Amino acid sequence: MANQFGEALRERRRTVGMSQRELADKIDVDFSYISKVETGKLPPPSADKIVEICLVLEIEPSELLALTGKLPTNVQKAVGTSEVAQEFLQEAQRMALSEDEWKNLVRSLRKLRD
């Protein structure tokens, strides 16, 4: 999983034309850390740091978070303190939703607030 994350990070960083050093400076880490994560020598960073990276790279955090199985702290807190949110996720898990079904759910949720 770490190497898959590292490869995806490298690809997205290069796509936006950013060096390891530039990314590292923007997220306040040493550039060697980025290199080690991209090569799989270090595991992926925390979920919150991944969100920070994604903001800098201007990509959706879900793109990289899904490769790690991690959830940002704010999402963990929201779900962890809501009985209804937990029930929703448990039901979705029992139903073994496909990626397309998850996408449809996300679209439906967004329409609720339009």
C-alpha positions in Angstrom: 0.0 0.0 0.0 2.9 2.4 0.8 4.5 2.0 -2.6 1.1 2.4 -4.4 0.6 5.7 -2.4 4.2 6.8 -3.2 3.8 6.2 -6.9 0.5 8.0 -7.0 2.0 11.0 -5.1 4.9 11.2 -7.4 2.7 11.0 -10.5 0.4 13.8 -9.2 3.3 16.0 -8.1 4.9 15.7 -11.5 1.6 16.3 -13.3 1.4 19.8 -11.6 5.1 20.4 -12.3 6.2 20.6 -8.7 9.6 19.4 -7.4 9.9 17.3 -4.2 11.6 20.3 -2.6 8.8 22.7 -3.6 6.1 20.3 -2.2 8.2 19.8 1.0 8.5 23.5 1.6 4.8 24.0 1.2 3.9 21.3 3.7 6.7 22.1 6.1 8.7 18.8 5.8 12.2 18.0 4.6 12.4 17.2 0.9 14.1 13.9 1.7 10.8 12.8 3.4 8.9 13.3 0.2 11.5 11.3 -1.6 11.3 8.4 0.9 7.5 8.3 0.8 7.5 8.3 -3.0 9.9 5.4 -3.1 8.1 3.4 -0.4 11.0 3.7 2.0 8.6 5.4 4.5 4.9 4.7 4.9 2.3 7.3 3.8 2.0 10.3 6.1 -1.0 10.9 8.4 -4.4 11.5 6.9 -4.3 15.1 7.9 -0.9 15.6 6.2 -2.2 13.8 3.1 -5.1 16.4 3.0 -2.5 19.1 3.2 -0.5 17.6 0.3 -3.7 17.4 -1.8 -4.6 21.0 -1.1 -1.1 22.1 -2.4 -1.4 19.8 -5.4 -5.0 21.0 -6.0 -6.5 17.5 -6.1 -9.3 15.9 -4.1 -7.9 14.4 -0.9 -10.0 11.2 -1.5 -7.7 10.4 -4.5 -4.7 9.7 -2.2 -6.5 8.9 1.1 -8.2 5.9 -0.5 -4.8 4.4 -1.2 -4.0 4.4 2.5 -7.3 3.5 4.2 -7.0 6.5 6.4 -9.5 9.1 7.4 -8.8 12.8 8.3 -9.3 13.7 12.0 -12.3 15.8 11.3 -14.1 12.9 9.5 -13.2 10.5 12.3 -14.6 12.8 14.8 -17.8 13.5 12.8 -18.5 9.8 12.3 -17.3 8.7 15.7 -19.7 11.0 17.5 -22.7 10.4 15.4 -24.8 7.3 15.9 -26.7 8.0 12.6 -23.4 8.4 10.6 -22.2 5.1 12.0 -25.5 3.4 11.2 -25.3 4.8 7.6 -21.8 3.5 7.1 -22.5 0.1 8.6 -25.5 -0.3 6.3 -23.5 0.7 3.3 -20.8 -1.8 4.3 -23.5 -4.6 4.7 -24.7 -3.8 1.2 -21.2 -4.1 -0.2 -21.6 -1.0 -2.4 -19.7 -0.8 -5.6 -17.6 2.3 -6.5 -20.3 3.4 -8.8 -22.9 3.1 -6.1 -20.8 5.1 -3.7 -20.4 7.8 -6.4 -24.2 7.9 -6.9 -24.6 8.3 -3.1 -22.1 11.2 -3.1 -24.0 12.9 -6.0 -27.3 12.5 -4.1 -25.8 14.0 -1.0 -24.5 17.0 -2.9 -28.0 17.5 -4.4 -29.5 17.7 -0.9 -27.6 21.0 -0.3 -28.2 22.5 -3.8 
